[in-house]
Amino acid sequence: MTKLTTRSSPPRVVWQLEQQGLHPLLARLYAARGIKDKAELDYELKSLIPPTALTNATEAAHLLADAIEAEAKMLIIGDYDCDGATATAVGVRALKALGADVDFLLPDRFKLGYGLSPEIVDVAAQQSPDLIITVDNGIASLEGVARAQQHGIATLITDHHLPAETLPDADCIVNPNQPGCDFPSKCIAGVGVMFYVMLALRAELRERGWFAPNVPERPEPNFANLLDLVALGTVADVVKLDRNNRILVSQGLKRMRAGQMQLGIAALFKAAARDPKRATAFDLGFLLGPRLNAAGRLADMRLGVECLLTDDPARALQIAQQLDTLNRERREIEAGMQEQALVLLASLDTESAAAGIALFDESWHEGVVGILASRIKDKLHRPVFAFAPGEGGIVKGSGRSIPGLHLRDALDLVAKRAPGLLVRFGGHAMAAGATLRAENFEQFSQMFAQVASELLAPADLTRTLETDGNLEGGYFSLETARLLENEIWGQGFPAPLFMDEFDVEQQRVLKDKHLKLRLRKGNTRIDAIQFNFSTQPGNRTRAAYRLAINEYMGVENPQLMVEHLE
């Protein structure tokens, strides 16, 4: 069951925003998202929270500056998702621009697993680094940091994941979510944290007289040219787009639209058949991000990082095409897994176990279970874990949650009630990972369902679609669609979703799964489409929809993207 609600737009705030020069529709939309002053929509770089506000960023800068001056060998250890890949690329590009001796290493998710494990440290030690820098991981790596100390390697942790009760004994930790850090943007992505550390490092080197005019062969680099990477990683990691993150994303998109981006990002746009001159946050989250993630899911994320690091346009395009092929393969694997999952669900008593669901199949692919969990979560509106077999009799799961259940906290409760059940776990409120022994899957499944039923209120189990109410017929236009498309929307700052009643003049089913509609509201007629529809409407329907642009054979028309019909 889906419940439609309408966001509240305080009239006085709407009026004030209009008086400050905001378009009336945008004034209404922004007021409903808590914006009270047009100044909050100033996305210039000068409005960023300064790096000095991020706990230990200055200490990290001292550590890195000392290492650069000592010509120490640095090794970045990243994560195998889009946030980790972009953070790795930001680190390598920035440190090389500052004159550092730096390389990177990414764990193979199928052999070494996630994060700074003792095993990845042993692999890293073969390169004899003086300093290991983690990006988008490391906050839970107590054993990995200890192993680095045994090898005589210093460690700098940069991460954004939630810490456990005990922090690793690293030389320096930069994480806005660590105890004692009062950095206002707690939801900054891993790539954002690394970008901040690089800004702090540049400031430290400037203080030390590292750049021209003192040393002509060392010009001060402009790190604004890394903002396309920061924007991509931020959107793809589905972190909340608070104002600071919106600034980072806005600045990155601005550079893409101006043609100022890494060759790899330009190549990914080409592989996705999208024009970067009209780049949107949607493109980053649903087109570029999945292609980059496909490398980490099915192959080796080194390929994805190389795409972001190469300055050879032919090589960038070649890799982007490989990533596109991998993404198609990932979609095929996912479709098969989803069919199996739905068969599994049909055999379960989902009415009684509905609060939290855990699924496992011997044939599932470890790199795709996160997407599978997300799809099933969307279908059932329940927190879901999907597991695939790993090596050595373990199963590796990825979970996705719904509002009302903090997934990492739920795992923590399971771990406390059944010590030893979880081999390891970690993550965020809405996404988390867990590893357990295969024979313990049934126990985990039961405990997760129990914990979810305790933590979720009955109202949480009803899907709620928050809409922005009606959209006047005069706004069903290309001009309005472009106006909305150019704004920054994303997690925690949702894209406009409208709700109206329509007469259904025409409808037909495309490819057995998509519903094409011709709708009328008053004297206004408009085309609409609903992907993967479940039911067809009658002659009159109430729809929740987004206003979008449909381009066909070079001709653009406004179109409604239907999310819900009743």
VENVENJO-V463414 format. One record per residue. N is the residue number from 1. RES is the residue in one small letter. OMEGA is omega in degrees with one decimal (NA if undefined). Layout:
N_RES_OMEGA + N_RES_OMEGA
This chain:
1_m_179.1 + 2_t_179.5 + 3_k_178.4 + 4_l_176.7 + 5_t_179.5 + 6_t_177.0 + 7_r_179.4 + 8_s_175.0 + 9_s_-178.2 + 10_p_-175.3 + 11_p_-178.1 + 12_r_179.5 + 13_v_177.8 + 14_v_-179.9 + 15_w_-178.8 + 16_q_179.1 + 17_l_177.1 + 18_e_179.7 + 19_q_178.9 + 20_q_173.2 + 21_g_-179.3 + 22_l_175.4 + 23_h_-176.2 + 24_p_179.6 + 25_l_178.5 + 26_l_178.7 + 27_a_179.1 + 28_r_-177.9 + 29_l_-177.9 + 30_y_177.2 + 31_a_179.4 + 32_a_179.5 + 33_r_172.8 + 34_g_177.7 + 35_i_-177.7 + 36_k_-177.8 + 37_d_-178.5 + 38_k_-179.8 + 39_a_178.8 + 40_e_179.2 + 41_l_174.8 + 42_d_-175.1 + 43_y_176.8 + 44_e_-176.4 + 45_l_-179.2 + 46_k_-178.8 + 47_s_178.1 + 48_l_170.1 + 49_i_-175.9 + 50_p_179.2 + 51_p_-179.5 + 52_t_-179.7 + 53_a_-178.6 + 54_l_-175.9 + 55_t_176.6 + 56_n_176.4 + 57_a_178.4 + 58_t_177.8 + 59_e_177.0 + 60_a_179.0 + 61_a_177.0 + 62_h_-179.1 + 63_l_-177.7 + 64_l_178.9 + 65_a_176.2 + 66_d_-179.0 + 67_a_178.4 + 68_i_180.0 + 69_e_-179.9 + 70_a_-177.0 + 71_e_179.1 + 72_a_-179.9 + 73_k_-178.1 + 74_m_178.1 + 75_l_177.1 + 76_i_174.7 + 77_i_-173.5 + 78_g_177.4 + 79_d_-174.5 + 80_y_172.1 + 81_d_-174.4 + 82_c_177.8 + 83_d_179.4 + 84_g_-179.2 + 85_a_179.8 + 86_t_177.5 + 87_a_177.1 + 88_t_-179.5 + 89_a_177.2 + 90_v_-179.1 + 91_g_-178.5 + 92_v_-178.3 + 93_r_-177.5 + 94_a_-177.2 + 95_l_176.8 + 96_k_178.4 + 97_a_179.4 + 98_l_176.3 + 99_g_-177.3 + 100_a_170.9 + 101_d_-171.8 + 102_v_173.0 + 103_d_179.7 + 104_f_179.8 + 105_l_178.1 + 106_l_178.7 + 107_p_170.6 + 108_d_-173.6 + 109_r_-175.9 + 110_f_-177.7 + 111_k_-173.7 + 112_l_178.2 + 113_g_-171.6 + 114_y_165.5 + 115_g_-177.5 + 116_l_179.4 + 117_s_175.0 + 118_p_-178.4 + 119_e_-179.8 + 120_i_177.0 + 121_v_177.7 + 122_d_176.5 + 123_v_-179.8 + 124_a_-176.9 + 125_a_179.3 + 126_q_177.9 + 127_q_178.3 + 128_s_176.9 + 129_p_172.9 + 130_d_-176.1 + 131_l_171.9 + 132_i_176.6 + 133_i_175.6 + 134_t_171.8 + 135_v_178.3 + 136_d_175.9 + 137_n_173.1 + 138_g_-174.2 + 139_i_178.8 + 140_a_-170.8 + 141_s_179.9 + 142_l_-177.8 + 143_e_-179.8 + 144_g_178.2 + 145_v_178.2 + 146_a_179.0 + 147_r_177.7 + 148_a_177.9 + 149_q_177.8 + 150_q_178.2 + 151_h_-177.9 + 152_g_-178.1 + 153_i_176.3 + 154_a_-178.6 + 155_t_171.5 + 156_l_179.8 + 157_i_168.0 + 158_t_-172.3 + 159_d_175.4 + 160_h_-179.6 + 161_h_-178.4 + 162_l_-178.6 + 163_p_171.1 + 164_a_-177.8 + 165_e_-179.3 + 166_t_178.2 + 167_l_176.5 + 168_p_-177.4 + 169_d_-177.7 + 170_a_176.9 + 171_d_178.2 + 172_c_176.7 + 173_i_173.2 + 174_v_-179.3 + 175_n_-177.1 + 176_p_-178.7 + 177_n_176.7 + 178_q_-179.4 + 179_p_176.7 + 180_g_178.1 + 181_c_-178.7 + 182_d_175.3 + 183_f_-172.1 + 184_p_-176.5 + 185_s_-178.2 + 186_k_-174.6 + 187_c_176.6 + 188_i_-178.3 + 189_a_178.3 + 190_g_179.5 + 191_v_177.6 + 192_g_177.8 + 193_v_-179.5 + 194_m_177.5 + 195_f_178.4 + 196_y_178.6 + 197_v_179.0 + 198_m_175.7 + 199_l_179.3 + 200_a_179.7 + 201_l_179.1 + 202_r_178.8 + 203_a_179.4 + 204_e_179.6 + 205_l_176.6 + 206_r_178.4 + 207_e_-177.8 + 208_r_179.7 + 209_g_-174.7 + 210_w_-171.6 + 211_f_173.2 + 212_a_7.6 + 213_p_-179.5 + 214_n_-177.2 + 215_v_-173.6 + 216_p_-177.8 + 217_e_178.4 + 218_r_177.7 + 219_p_178.5 + 220_e_-177.4 + 221_p_176.1 + 222_n_-176.4 + 223_f_173.6 + 224_a_179.7 + 225_n_174.8 + 226_l_-172.5 + 227_l_174.7 + 228_d_176.9 + 229_l_-179.2 + 230_v_-180.0 + 231_a_-178.5 + 232_l_-179.4 + 233_g_-178.9 + 234_t_-179.0 + 235_v_-175.9 + 236_a_-179.4 + 237_d_175.1 + 238_v_173.4 + 239_v_-179.7 + 240_k_179.0 + 241_l_171.8 + 242_d_-174.1 + 243_r_-178.3 + 244_n_177.6 + 245_n_178.1 + 246_r_176.3 + 247_i_-179.4 + 248_l_-178.9 + 249_v_-179.6 + 250_s_-179.3 + 251_q_177.7 + 252_g_179.0 + 253_l_179.0 + 254_k_179.6 + 255_r_178.2 + 256_m_-178.6 + 257_r_179.5 + 258_a_180.0 + 259_g_-178.9 + 260_q_-177.7 + 261_m_175.2 + 262_q_180.0 + 263_l_179.6 + 264_g_178.6 + 265_i_176.0 + 266_a_-180.0 + 267_a_177.6 + 268_l_174.8 + 269_f_-178.8 + 270_k_179.4 + 271_a_179.7 + 272_a_180.0 + 273_a_177.8 + 274_r_-179.5 + 275_d_-178.9 + 276_p_178.0 + 277_k_178.3 + 278_r_-177.2 + 279_a_177.3 + 280_t_175.9 + 281_a_176.7 + 282_f_178.9 + 283_d_-177.5 + 284_l_-174.8 + 285_g_-171.6 + 286_f_-179.5 + 287_l_-178.6 + 288_l_-178.2 + 289_g_-179.8 + 290_p_178.8 + 291_r_178.0 + 292_l_179.2 + 293_n_-177.5 + 294_a_179.1 + 295_a_-179.9 + 296_g_-177.8 + 297_r_-171.9 + 298_l_-174.7 + 299_a_-175.9 + 300_d_-177.1 + 301_m_173.1 + 302_r_179.1 + 303_l_178.9 + 304_g_179.7 + 305_v_178.3 + 306_e_177.5 + 307_c_-177.5 + 308_l_-176.6 + 309_l_-174.0 + 310_t_174.3 + 311_d_177.2 + 312_d_-175.5 + 313_p_-180.0 + 314_a_179.0 + 315_r_179.4 + 316_a_-178.6 + 317_l_178.5 + 318_q_179.8 + 319_i_-179.5 + 320_a_177.7 + 321_q_175.2 + 322_q_179.9 + 323_l_177.6 + 324_d_177.8 + 325_t_178.2 + 326_l_-179.0 + 327_n_176.0 + 328_r_178.4 + 329_e_178.1 + 330_r_-179.7 + 331_r_178.8 + 332_e_178.5 + 333_i_-178.1 + 334_e_-179.6 + 335_a_178.1 + 336_g_179.1 + 337_m_-178.9 + 338_q_176.7 + 339_e_179.3 + 340_q_-178.8 + 341_a_-179.5 + 342_l_174.5 + 343_v_178.0 + 344_l_-178.4 + 345_l_-180.0 + 346_a_-178.9 + 347_s_-180.0 + 348_l_173.8 + 349_d_-173.7 + 350_t_178.2 + 351_e_-178.1 + 352_s_-178.0 + 353_a_-168.0 + 354_a_-174.7 + 355_a_178.9 + 356_g_-173.1 + 357_i_174.2 + 358_a_-177.2 + 359_l_179.3 + 360_f_173.5 + 361_d_-177.8 + 362_e_-174.0 + 363_s_-174.1 + 364_w_-176.9 + 365_h_-176.6 + 366_e_-176.9 + 367_g_-173.3 + 368_v_-175.5 + 369_v_179.1 + 370_g_178.8 + 371_i_178.5 + 372_l_179.0 + 373_a_180.0 + 374_s_-179.8 + 375_r_-179.4 + 376_i_176.2 + 377_k_179.2 + 378_d_-176.7 + 379_k_-173.8 + 380_l_-172.4 + 381_h_175.7 + 382_r_171.5 + 383_p_-173.2 + 384_v_168.1 + 385_f_173.6 + 386_a_-176.2 + 387_f_174.2 + 388_a_-179.7 + 389_p_172.5 + 390_g_-179.9 + 391_e_173.9 + 392_g_174.5 + 393_g_177.5 + 394_i_172.2 + 395_v_-177.1 + 396_k_-176.1 + 397_g_174.6 + 398_s_-175.4 + 399_g_173.7 + 400_r_-173.3 + 401_s_177.0 + 402_i_176.5 + 403_p_179.8 + 404_g_179.2 + 405_l_174.9 + 406_h_-168.2 + 407_l_180.0 + 408_r_177.4 + 409_d_177.9 + 410_a_177.8 + 411_l_179.0 + 412_d_178.7 + 413_l_176.1 + 414_v_-178.2 + 415_a_-179.2 + 416_k_-179.1 + 417_r_-179.0 + 418_a_-179.2 + 419_p_178.4 + 420_g_-179.8 + 421_l_179.8 + 422_l_176.6 + 423_v_173.0 + 424_r_176.5 + 425_f_177.7 + 426_g_176.7 + 427_g_-174.1 + 428_h_176.5 + 429_a_-172.1 + 430_m_-179.6 + 431_a_-178.9 + 432_a_177.7 + 433_g_179.4 + 434_a_176.2 + 435_t_177.7 + 436_l_179.0 + 437_r_-173.7 + 438_a_-176.8 + 439_e_-179.2 + 440_n_-175.6 + 441_f_-177.3 + 442_e_178.8 + 443_q_179.0 + 444_f_-178.4 + 445_s_-179.6 + 446_q_-177.1 + 447_m_179.3 + 448_f_177.7 + 449_a_-179.7 + 450_q_-179.9 + 451_v_179.5 + 452_a_-179.5 + 453_s_178.3 + 454_e_-173.5 + 455_l_-177.7 + 456_l_173.3 + 457_a_179.4 + 458_p_-179.2 + 459_a_179.6 + 460_d_-174.8 + 461_l_173.2 + 462_t_179.0 + 463_r_177.6 + 464_t_174.6 + 465_l_177.9 + 466_e_-179.3 + 467_t_176.9 + 468_d_177.4 + 469_g_-175.5 + 470_n_171.7 + 471_l_-178.4 + 472_e_-177.4 + 473_g_180.0 + 474_g_-179.8 + 475_y_176.2 + 476_f_-173.7 + 477_s_175.8 + 478_l_-178.4 + 479_e_180.0 + 480_t_179.6 + 481_a_178.5 + 482_r_178.4 + 483_l_-179.2 + 484_l_-177.2 + 485_e_-175.9 + 486_n_178.5 + 487_e_-179.1 + 488_i_177.5 + 489_w_177.4 + 490_g_-178.4 + 491_q_179.0 + 492_g_177.6 + 493_f_-162.6 + 494_p_174.7 + 495_a_-177.6 + 496_p_176.1 + 497_l_-175.8 + 498_f_-178.7 + 499_m_-179.5 + 500_d_171.3 + 501_e_-176.4 + 502_f_163.9 + 503_d_179.3 + 504_v_-176.9 + 505_e_178.5 + 506_q_171.4 + 507_q_175.3 + 508_r_-177.3 + 509_v_178.5 + 510_l_175.5 + 511_k_176.7 + 512_d_-177.3 + 513_k_-179.2 + 514_h_-176.9 + 515_l_178.8 + 516_k_-173.0 + 517_l_167.2 + 518_r_-173.7 + 519_l_176.8 + 520_r_173.7 + 521_k_-174.5 + 522_g_179.0 + 523_n_-176.5 + 524_t_175.8 + 525_r_-179.2 + 526_i_175.9 + 527_d_178.4 + 528_a_176.5 + 529_i_173.1 + 530_q_179.6 + 531_f_177.5 + 532_n_-176.0 + 533_f_178.7 + 534_s_179.7 + 535_t_176.4 + 536_q_-178.3 + 537_p_173.1 + 538_g_-179.1 + 539_n_178.4 + 540_r_-175.6 + 541_t_169.7 + 542_r_-174.1 + 543_a_167.3 + 544_a_-168.7 + 545_y_171.2 + 546_r_175.9 + 547_l_-175.3 + 548_a_178.8 + 549_i_175.9 + 550_n_178.6 + 551_e_179.5 + 552_y_179.3 + 553_m_177.3 + 554_g_-179.8 + 555_v_-179.0 + 556_e_176.1 + 557_n_174.5 + 558_p_-179.2 + 559_q_176.5 + 560_l_173.8 + 561_m_-173.1 + 562_v_176.9 + 563_e_-178.1 + 564_h_176.7 + 565_l_173.4 + 566_e_NA
